[in-house]
Amino acid sequence: RLAVVWFDAHGDLNTPETSPSGNVHGMPLAAALGQAPEWFRHERLTLPALDPSRVALVGIRSLDPSERAFLRETGIRVFTMSDIDRIGIERAMREALDRVAGPGFVHVSLDLDSLDPEVAPGVGTPVPGGLTYREARLACELIAESGIAGSFEVVESNPILDRENMT
């Protein structure tokens, strides 16, 4: 099983039945947690692929009601931007890394909309109030220092929406 640190403005915990928008890009974490319908499945992918006890969401500030309910039910650790404002990015990241540490593979997903739109405007679903450049950089440094990440992806860069290659 995988563990994941998931940086995002959104939960990505919707299913086709719960999604207000119907956008599939709001469903990947739900799918990895085994909440997706059969048509999400693939013969080379065992679902659920994630254990909720080894998932940490960072930078969250836009959740749908069904996502909030799912997070309460599963006990997934969430560090909202309000949490980060209160405790700081270093403590949030150390707690997130402690949450995902252990046997198996640790994946880090950095959705660029986790950053504030002033820092990363080139995303499809910007939400004000995100991570600063310095917070994101420190978070990545702490991940690197921990040595536990087996993979790291950067998602949702949209050059068409960017301003002067800022993102």
PyMOL commands that set and color helices and strands:
alter all, ss='L'
color gray80, all
select helices_A, chain A and resi 24-26+28-32+38-40+65-74+81-87+89-100+112-114+133-146+159-161
alter helices_A, ss='H'
color red, helices_A
select strands_A, chain A and resi 2-7+50-60+77-80+105-111+149-155
alter strands_A, ss='S'
color yellow, strands_A
deselect
rebuild
show_as cartoon
